[in-house]
Amino acid sequence: MFNTKPRRALALALGLEAALAGAAGAGGLPALPRQISLETDCNGCPTGTRIVLMADGVIQWQQLGKARLGTTDETRQGRVSPEDFAAVAELWQARGLGRMGEEFVDPQTQDGPWQLLRIEHADGTSQQVFRRGEAGPPALAEVIDAVTQTARKAGVDHPPR
């Protein structure tokens, strides 16, 4: 049998309901989200970015190049603490992103920056919220900022030099 204390402590720190995380894990504990990601881009921008926070402690930052604009993909990896991962997952739940709707766009805006925030649950299901520009409620912006700040804290928020 394996030691469930770290998982139990993380599950308690998360305060997540089974509905957020999917099916209950071993011992009736809520399964943790598998990953949380944020993709940012715009039409005409030379690059986009993708930040992926993983429950196993890996954080990945990717610059998404665009061949037509002569830019390339670049990737950096680092570590995210269980507490930082838990804080973002808990914020997602506390702000009700799963109940918020899947898309926020200003009908007057056809182009411009966009962001796609996604959570993948342990059972393989996922939820996502898309926004163009600054559309959407403050809670959405708060979770997007939390993902960005976690990448900055891990030191992976810019291309390698």
RAKA-V557940 format. One record per residue. RES is the residue in three letters. PHI is phi in whole degrees, -180 to 180 (none if undefined). PSI is psi as a letter, one per 40 degrees, with the letter a starting at -180 (999 if undefined). OMEGA is omega in whole degrees, 0 to 359 (* if undefined). Layout:
res = [RES | RES]
phi = [PHI | PHI]
psi = [PSI | PSI]
omega = [OMEGA | OMEGA]
This chain:
res = [MET | PHE | ASN | THR | LYS | PRO | ARG | ARG | ALA | LEU | ALA | LEU | ALA | LEU | GLY | LEU | GLU | ALA | ALA | LEU | ALA | GLY | ALA | ALA | GLY | ALA | GLY | GLY | LEU | PRO | ALA | LEU | PRO | ARG | GLN | ILE | SER | LEU | GLU | THR | ASP | CYS | ASN | GLY | CYS | PRO | THR | GLY | THR | ARG | ILE | VAL | LEU | MET | ALA | ASP | GLY | VAL | ILE | GLN | TRP | GLN | GLN | LEU | GLY | LYS | ALA | ARG | LEU | GLY | THR | THR | ASP | GLU | THR | ARG | GLN | GLY | ARG | VAL | SER | PRO | GLU | ASP | PHE | ALA | ALA | VAL | ALA | GLU | LEU | TRP | GLN | ALA | ARG | GLY | LEU | GLY | ARG | MET | GLY | GLU | GLU | PHE | VAL | ASP | PRO | GLN | THR | GLN | ASP | GLY | PRO | TRP | GLN | LEU | LEU | ARG | ILE | GLU | HIS | ALA | ASP | GLY | THR | SER | GLN | GLN | VAL | PHE | ARG | ARG | GLY | GLU | ALA | GLY | PRO | PRO | ALA | LEU | ALA | GLU | VAL | ILE | ASP | ALA | VAL | THR | GLN | THR | ALA | ARG | LYS | ALA | GLY | VAL | ASP | HIS | PRO | PRO | ARG]
phi = [none | -98 | -76 | -97 | -59 | -61 | -66 | -63 | -64 | -67 | -62 | -67 | -63 | -67 | 63 | -83 | -83 | -59 | -64 | -72 | -90 | 98 | -66 | -69 | -87 | -59 | 74 | 76 | -77 | -64 | -70 | -81 | -58 | -77 | -162 | -130 | -132 | -136 | -113 | -130 | -162 | -160 | -69 | 91 | -72 | -67 | -147 | -118 | -137 | -137 | -114 | -126 | -100 | -116 | -61 | -80 | 100 | -86 | -125 | -124 | -117 | -124 | -92 | -98 | -75 | -130 | -56 | -65 | -107 | 77 | -107 | -120 | -78 | -142 | -134 | -130 | -126 | -153 | -120 | -118 | -72 | -57 | -67 | -69 | -62 | -61 | -63 | -69 | -62 | -66 | -63 | -54 | -68 | -61 | -88 | 69 | -60 | -66 | -107 | -85 | 117 | -100 | -151 | -132 | -139 | -85 | -61 | -83 | -107 | -99 | -119 | 107 | -67 | -140 | -139 | -126 | -105 | -140 | -124 | -110 | -82 | -62 | -86 | 93 | -78 | -145 | -133 | -147 | -135 | -109 | -141 | -110 | 65 | -105 | -63 | 104 | -74 | -56 | -61 | -65 | -61 | -65 | -71 | -59 | -64 | -64 | -64 | -62 | -67 | -65 | -64 | -63 | -61 | -80 | 76 | -118 | -94 | -155 | -64 | -62 | -107]
psi = [i | i | h | e | d | d | d | d | d | d | d | d | d | d | f | i | i | d | d | d | e | a | i | i | a | i | e | e | i | h | i | i | i | d | i | h | i | h | h | h | a | i | h | e | i | d | i | i | i | h | h | h | h | i | d | e | e | h | h | h | h | h | h | h | i | h | d | e | e | f | i | i | i | i | i | i | i | a | i | h | i | d | d | d | d | d | d | d | d | d | d | d | d | d | e | f | d | e | e | d | i | e | h | h | i | h | e | e | h | d | a | i | i | i | i | h | h | i | h | h | i | d | e | e | i | i | i | i | h | h | i | h | b | e | i | i | i | d | d | d | d | d | d | d | d | d | d | d | d | d | d | d | d | e | f | f | e | i | i | i | 999]
omega = [181 | 181 | 181 | 182 | 179 | 180 | 180 | 179 | 180 | 178 | 178 | 179 | 180 | 183 | 184 | 174 | 178 | 180 | 178 | 189 | 182 | 184 | 178 | 180 | 180 | 178 | 178 | 178 | 177 | 176 | 181 | 172 | 180 | 179 | 177 | 181 | 177 | 175 | 181 | 180 | 173 | 175 | 179 | 177 | 181 | 179 | 169 | 176 | 173 | 175 | 179 | 175 | 182 | 182 | 180 | 176 | 178 | 170 | 181 | 175 | 180 | 167 | 182 | 181 | 178 | 185 | 182 | 179 | 176 | 178 | 185 | 175 | 173 | 183 | 172 | 176 | 176 | 181 | 174 | 181 | 176 | 180 | 179 | 176 | 180 | 181 | 180 | 179 | 179 | 178 | 176 | 181 | 184 | 181 | 174 | 182 | 180 | 181 | 192 | 188 | 186 | 186 | 175 | 179 | 172 | 182 | 179 | 183 | 179 | 180 | 176 | 184 | 175 | 180 | 176 | 180 | 187 | 174 | 177 | 182 | 182 | 180 | 178 | 176 | 180 | 174 | 177 | 177 | 180 | 172 | 175 | 182 | 181 | 182 | 177 | 181 | 178 | 180 | 178 | 178 | 180 | 180 | 176 | 178 | 180 | 178 | 181 | 180 | 177 | 177 | 179 | 180 | 179 | 178 | 181 | 188 | 179 | 181 | 176 | 179 | *]
